[in-house]
Amino acid sequence: MATEGWSWREYALGTTLAVAVASASYLVYFDYKRRNDVQFRKTLKRQKKALMKVQAEEEAARSRGRAATAGGSSDDADKIPTNVEEKEKYFMDQLQSGEILYRKGPAHYQAAAACFMRAMKVYPQPLELISLFQKSLPEPVFQILMEMMSADVREAESQQLKSETRGGRSASSSTSPTRPEGDRRRSSLSSAARARNEEIRATEAAVEELLQELMGDDGDEGEWEDEAQIEELE
């Protein structure tokens, strides 16, 4: 259908040609300015750097999001299961998350080590895992893991000392008339505290020995029903 000498097809074709000519003209102008205008080139470089910076920040944000997804949120990760089946699933999930993270590069080594640390907390004999980790993990990740383990032992010892101090103050300020019963309770608490201290000292000594022998013998590998799956990390 025509409208006063111009068809819609002719109108569309004319518009397309006008846009094409304008685009070509702009490209010619852009190329001329780029070749002959020093200030124009500097402006282009600044714009390119700004764009690259924005893209790098967006990629870093996406990487942090993927790392958080792989490692799980801190609240969910800290909820250690209680029954055996859930512990085994939790153990394997943490191993897989840790592997995903450390393969992303050094920026994710800390998060990866945290996953392996959580895995150790549900393993029946965590010290036996260290020889396997030493063989399969990158050395920086393994070193971070050992530092985390030492810090965890020190924190447990510190909390135990604080608990004993509070318990001693409560006992000394107590005015209960049943003195013998209070003495027995304090004696029981003291025995439990001593046992806990001995356990903490033994664990700390084991960690220190492993750190000293880091480049020595790996020791015997512990047996566990999922050990074959652990060795997949190698």
C-alpha contacts under 8 A as a table, 3 or more apart, distances in Angstrom:
res1	aa1	res2	aa2	distance
1	M	7	S	6.47
1	M	8	W	7.46
2	A	5	G	6.45
2	A	6	W	5.84
2	A	7	S	4.38
2	A	8	W	6.88
3	T	6	W	5.41
3	T	7	S	5.91
3	T	8	W	7.71
6	W	10	E	6.35
6	W	11	Y	6.63
7	S	10	E	5.21
7	S	11	Y	6.23
8	W	11	Y	4.94
8	W	12	A	6.10
9	R	12	A	5.17
9	R	13	L	6.11
10	E	13	L	5.04
10	E	14	G	6.04
11	Y	14	G	5.14
11	Y	15	T	6.24
12	A	15	T	5.11
12	A	16	T	6.17
13	L	16	T	5.11
13	L	17	L	6.18
14	G	17	L	5.14
14	G	18	A	6.17
15	T	18	A	5.09
15	T	19	V	6.24
16	T	19	V	5.18
16	T	20	A	6.16
17	L	20	A	5.02
17	L	21	V	6.10
18	A	21	V	5.17
18	A	22	A	6.12
19	V	22	A	5.09
19	V	23	S	6.09
20	A	23	S	5.10
20	A	24	A	6.12
21	V	24	A	5.13
21	V	25	S	6.04
22	A	25	S	5.05
22	A	26	Y	6.16
23	S	26	Y	5.10
23	S	27	L	6.21
24	A	27	L	5.08
24	A	28	V	6.21
25	S	28	V	5.13
25	S	29	Y	6.15
26	Y	29	Y	4.95
26	Y	30	F	5.89
27	L	30	F	4.96
27	L	31	D	6.04
28	V	31	D	5.22
28	V	32	Y	6.15
29	Y	32	Y	5.09
29	Y	33	K	6.16
30	F	33	K	5.20
30	F	34	R	6.06
31	D	34	R	5.05
31	D	35	R	6.19
32	Y	35	R	5.28
32	Y	36	N	6.07
32	Y	37	D	7.90
33	K	36	N	5.26
33	K	37	D	5.04
33	K	40	F	6.50
33	K	41	R	7.84
34	R	37	D	5.88
34	R	38	V	7.54
34	R	40	F	6.28
34	R	41	R	5.59
35	R	38	V	7.89
35	R	41	R	7.92
37	D	40	F	5.22
37	D	41	R	6.46
38	V	41	R	5.16
38	V	42	K	6.37
39	Q	42	K	5.06
39	Q	43	T	6.22
40	F	43	T	5.08
40	F	44	L	6.29
41	R	44	L	5.07
41	R	45	K	6.28
42	K	45	K	5.09
42	K	46	R	6.27
43	T	46	R	5.16
43	T	47	Q	6.22
44	L	47	Q	5.11
44	L	48	K	6.11
45	K	48	K	5.02
45	K	49	K	6.16
46	R	49	K	5.15
46	R	50	A	6.15
47	Q	50	A	5.11
47	Q	51	L	6.14
48	K	51	L	5.08
48	K	52	M	6.15
49	K	52	M	5.07
49	K	53	K	6.13
50	A	53	K	5.11
50	A	54	V	6.31
51	L	54	V	5.19
51	L	55	Q	6.20
52	M	55	Q	5.04
52	M	56	A	6.07
53	K	56	A	5.07
53	K	57	E	6.20
54	V	57	E	5.16
54	V	58	E	6.21
55	Q	58	E	5.09
55	Q	59	E	6.14
56	A	59	E	5.07
56	A	60	A	6.11
57	E	60	A	5.05
57	E	61	A	6.19
58	E	61	A	5.08
58	E	62	R	6.22
59	E	62	R	5.01
59	E	63	S	6.09
60	A	63	S	4.99
60	A	64	R	6.19
61	A	64	R	5.14
61	A	65	G	6.24
62	R	65	G	5.01
62	R	66	R	6.19
63	S	66	R	5.06
63	S	67	A	6.06
64	R	67	A	5.03
64	R	68	A	6.10
65	G	68	A	5.12
65	G	69	T	6.18
66	R	69	T	5.00
66	R	70	A	6.09
67	A	70	A	5.05
67	A	71	G	6.00
67	A	101	L	6.34
67	A	108	H	7.49
67	A	111	A	7.94
68	A	71	G	5.17
68	A	72	G	5.55
68	A	73	S	6.29
69	T	72	G	5.09
69	T	73	S	7.14
70	A	97	S	5.27
70	A	100	I	7.01
70	A	101	L	7.10
71	G	77	A	7.70
71	G	94	Q	7.32
71	G	97	S	5.25
71	G	98	G	6.97
71	G	101	L	7.49
71	G	111	A	7.23
71	G	112	A	7.64
71	G	115	C	6.72
72	G	76	D	6.52
72	G	77	A	5.93
73	S	76	D	5.37
73	S	77	A	5.99
74	S	77	A	5.05
74	S	78	D	5.99
75	D	78	D	5.41
75	D	79	K	6.66
76	D	79	K	5.44
77	A	80	I	7.24
77	A	118	R	7.78
78	D	118	R	7.80
80	I	87	K	7.52
80	I	90	Y	7.80
80	I	122	V	7.47
81	P	86	E	5.77
81	P	87	K	5.52
81	P	90	Y	7.38
82	T	86	E	6.97
82	T	87	K	6.60
83	N	86	E	5.61
83	N	87	K	6.16
84	V	87	K	5.06
84	V	88	E	6.25
85	E	88	E	5.24
85	E	89	K	6.37
86	E	89	K	5.11
86	E	90	Y	5.97
87	K	90	Y	4.97
87	K	91	F	5.94
87	K	122	V	6.04
87	K	123	Y	7.92
88	E	91	F	4.97
88	E	92	M	6.30
88	E	122	V	7.83
89	K	92	M	5.26
89	K	93	D	6.06
90	Y	93	D	5.07
90	Y	94	Q	6.15
90	Y	119	A	7.25
90	Y	122	V	7.95
91	F	94	Q	5.34
91	F	95	L	6.32
91	F	118	R	7.77
91	F	119	A	4.77
91	F	120	M	7.73
91	F	122	V	6.58
91	F	123	Y	7.18
92	M	95	L	5.04
92	M	96	Q	6.15
92	M	119	A	7.58
93	D	96	Q	5.21
93	D	97	S	6.09
94	Q	97	S	5.05
94	Q	98	G	5.98
94	Q	115	C	5.10
94	Q	116	F	6.29
94	Q	118	R	6.88
94	Q	119	A	5.60
95	L	98	G	5.14
95	L	99	E	6.21
95	L	115	C	6.65
95	L	116	F	5.98
95	L	119	A	6.58
95	L	230	I	7.75
96	Q	99	E	5.11
96	Q	100	I	6.24
97	S	100	I	5.14
97	S	101	L	6.19
97	S	112	A	7.15
97	S	115	C	6.66
98	G	101	L	5.12
98	G	102	Y	6.20
98	G	111	A	7.29
98	G	112	A	4.11
98	G	113	A	6.66
98	G	114	A	7.69
98	G	115	C	5.11
98	G	116	F	6.09
99	E	102	Y	5.43
99	E	103	R	6.18
99	E	112	A	6.81
99	E	233	L	7.22
100	I	103	R	5.45
100	I	104	K	6.73
100	I	112	A	7.84
101	L	104	K	5.35
101	L	105	G	7.45
101	L	108	H	5.54
101	L	109	Y	6.87
101	L	111	A	6.88
101	L	112	A	5.21
102	Y	105	G	5.59
102	Y	106	P	6.88
102	Y	108	H	5.63
102	Y	109	Y	5.12
102	Y	111	A	7.96
102	Y	112	A	5.45
102	Y	141	V	7.53
104	K	107	A	7.59
104	K	108	H	6.37
105	G	108	H	5.82
105	G	109	Y	6.86
106	P	109	Y	5.10
107	A	110	Q	7.45
108	H	111	A	5.43
108	H	112	A	6.19
109	Y	112	A	5.00
109	Y	113	A	6.11
109	Y	140	P	7.50
109	Y	141	V	5.56
109	Y	144	I	7.91
110	Q	113	A	5.21
110	Q	114	A	6.33
110	Q	141	V	7.17
110	Q	144	I	6.84
111	A	114	A	5.05
111	A	115	C	6.48
112	A	115	C	5.17
112	A	116	F	6.51
112	A	141	V	7.29
113	A	116	F	5.07
113	A	117	M	6.07
113	A	141	V	5.83
113	A	142	F	7.24
113	A	144	I	6.28
113	A	145	L	5.07
114	A	117	M	4.95
114	A	118	R	6.29
114	A	145	L	7.16
114	A	148	M	7.81
115	C	118	R	5.20
115	C	119	A	6.29
116	F	119	A	4.91
116	F	120	M	6.27
116	F	145	L	7.26
117	M	120	M	5.14
117	M	121	K	6.59
117	M	145	L	6.46
117	M	148	M	7.35
117	M	149	M	7.18
118	R	121	K	5.18
118	R	122	V	7.12
119	A	122	V	5.74
119	A	123	Y	6.51
120	M	123	Y	5.10
120	M	126	P	5.02
120	M	129	L	7.25
121	K	126	P	6.73
122	V	126	P	7.74
123	Y	126	P	5.30
125	Q	128	E	5.80
125	Q	129	L	7.45
125	Q	222	G	7.92
126	P	129	L	5.42
126	P	130	I	7.39
127	L	130	I	5.66
128	E	131	S	6.46
128	E	132	L	7.70
128	E	221	E	6.31
128	E	222	G	5.17
129	L	132	L	5.30
129	L	133	F	6.19
129	L	221	E	7.60
129	L	222	G	7.10
130	I	133	F	5.00
130	I	134	Q	5.97
131	S	134	Q	5.04
131	S	135	K	6.42
131	S	218	D	5.34
131	S	219	G	6.76
131	S	220	D	7.84
131	S	221	E	6.61
132	L	135	K	5.29
132	L	136	S	6.24
132	L	221	E	7.08
132	L	230	I	7.88
132	L	231	E	7.30
133	F	136	S	5.16
133	F	137	L	5.43
133	F	142	F	6.81
134	Q	137	L	5.88
134	Q	138	P	7.91
134	Q	139	E	7.34
134	Q	142	F	6.27
134	Q	218	D	7.93
135	K	234	E	7.00
136	S	231	E	7.46
136	S	233	L	5.75
136	S	234	E	4.30
137	L	141	V	6.40
137	L	142	F	6.03
137	L	233	L	7.57
137	L	234	E	7.35
138	P	141	V	5.45
138	P	142	F	6.32
139	E	142	F	5.03
139	E	143	Q	6.11
140	P	143	Q	5.13
140	P	144	I	6.26
141	V	144	I	5.16
141	V	145	L	6.17
142	F	145	L	4.99
142	F	146	M	6.27
143	Q	146	M	5.15
143	Q	147	E	6.28
144	I	147	E	5.09
144	I	148	M	6.17
145	L	148	M	5.04
145	L	149	M	6.22
146	M	149	M	5.03
146	M	150	S	6.25
146	M	207	V	7.72
146	M	211	L	7.48
147	E	150	S	5.15
147	E	151	A	6.14
148	M	151	A	5.07
148	M	152	D	6.07
149	M	152	D	5.03
149	M	153	V	6.32
149	M	207	V	7.60
150	S	153	V	5.18
150	S	154	R	6.30
150	S	204	E	6.89
150	S	207	V	6.58
150	S	208	E	7.92
151	A	154	R	5.09
151	A	155	E	6.07
152	D	155	E	5.05
152	D	156	A	6.17
153	V	156	A	5.14
153	V	157	E	6.26
153	V	200	I	6.69
153	V	203	T	7.25
153	V	204	E	6.15
154	R	157	E	5.09
154	R	158	S	6.13
154	R	204	E	7.76
155	E	158	S	5.00
155	E	159	Q	6.13
156	A	159	Q	5.15
156	A	160	Q	6.16
156	A	200	I	7.45
157	E	160	Q	5.06
157	E	161	L	6.28
157	E	197	N	7.12
157	E	200	I	6.40
158	S	161	L	5.17
158	S	162	K	6.28
159	Q	162	K	5.09
159	Q	163	S	6.14
160	Q	163	S	5.04
160	Q	164	E	6.22
160	Q	193	A	7.56
160	Q	196	R	7.95
160	Q	197	N	7.62
161	L	164	E	5.09
161	L	165	T	6.16
162	K	165	T	5.06
162	K	166	R	6.24
163	S	166	R	5.22
163	S	167	G	6.09
164	E	167	G	4.97
164	E	168	G	6.04
164	E	193	A	7.24
165	T	168	G	5.15
165	T	169	R	6.29
166	R	169	R	5.20
166	R	170	S	6.19
167	G	170	S	5.18
167	G	171	A	6.17
168	G	171	A	5.15
168	G	172	S	6.17
169	R	172	S	5.18
169	R	173	S	6.17
170	S	173	S	5.31
170	S	174	S	6.09
171	A	174	S	5.23
171	A	182	G	7.75
171	A	186	R	7.28
176	S	179	R	6.46
176	S	182	G	7.76
178	T	181	E	5.59
178	T	182	G	6.43
179	R	182	G	5.09
179	R	183	D	6.15
180	P	183	D	5.00
180	P	184	R	6.24
181	E	184	R	5.13
181	E	185	R	6.24
182	G	185	R	5.02
182	G	186	R	6.13
183	D	186	R	5.10
183	D	187	S	6.04
184	R	187	S	4.98
184	R	188	S	6.14
185	R	188	S	5.08
185	R	189	L	6.19
186	R	189	L	5.02
186	R	190	S	6.02
187	S	190	S	5.04
187	S	191	S	6.23
188	S	191	S	5.18
188	S	192	A	6.31
189	L	192	A	5.13
189	L	193	A	6.05
190	S	193	A	4.98
190	S	194	R	6.10
191	S	194	R	5.13
191	S	195	A	6.23
192	A	195	A	5.10
192	A	196	R	6.14
193	A	196	R	5.03
193	A	197	N	6.06
194	R	197	N	5.02
194	R	198	E	6.16
195	A	198	E	5.16
195	A	199	E	6.27
196	R	199	E	5.04
196	R	200	I	6.19
197	N	200	I	5.06
197	N	201	R	6.06
198	E	201	R	5.11
198	E	202	A	6.07
199	E	202	A	5.13
199	E	203	T	6.25
200	I	203	T	5.14
200	I	204	E	6.08
201	R	204	E	5.02
201	R	205	A	6.00
202	A	205	A	5.11
202	A	206	A	6.17
203	T	206	A	5.03
203	T	207	V	6.23
204	E	207	V	5.09
204	E	208	E	6.18
205	A	208	E	5.11
205	A	209	E	6.10
206	A	209	E	5.10
206	A	210	L	6.19
207	V	210	L	5.09
207	V	211	L	6.19
208	E	211	L	5.05
208	E	212	Q	6.21
209	E	212	Q	5.09
209	E	213	E	6.16
210	L	213	E	5.05
210	L	214	L	5.75
211	L	214	L	5.02
212	Q	215	M	7.84
213	E	216	G	4.85
213	E	217	D	7.10
214	L	217	D	7.84
223	E	227	E	6.64
224	W	227	E	5.24
225	E	228	A	7.63
226	D	229	Q	5.39
226	D	230	I	6.60
227	E	230	I	4.99
227	E	231	E	6.42
228	A	231	E	5.35
228	A	232	E	6.94
229	Q	232	E	5.40
229	Q	233	L	7.94
230	I	233	L	6.10
231	E	234	E	5.62
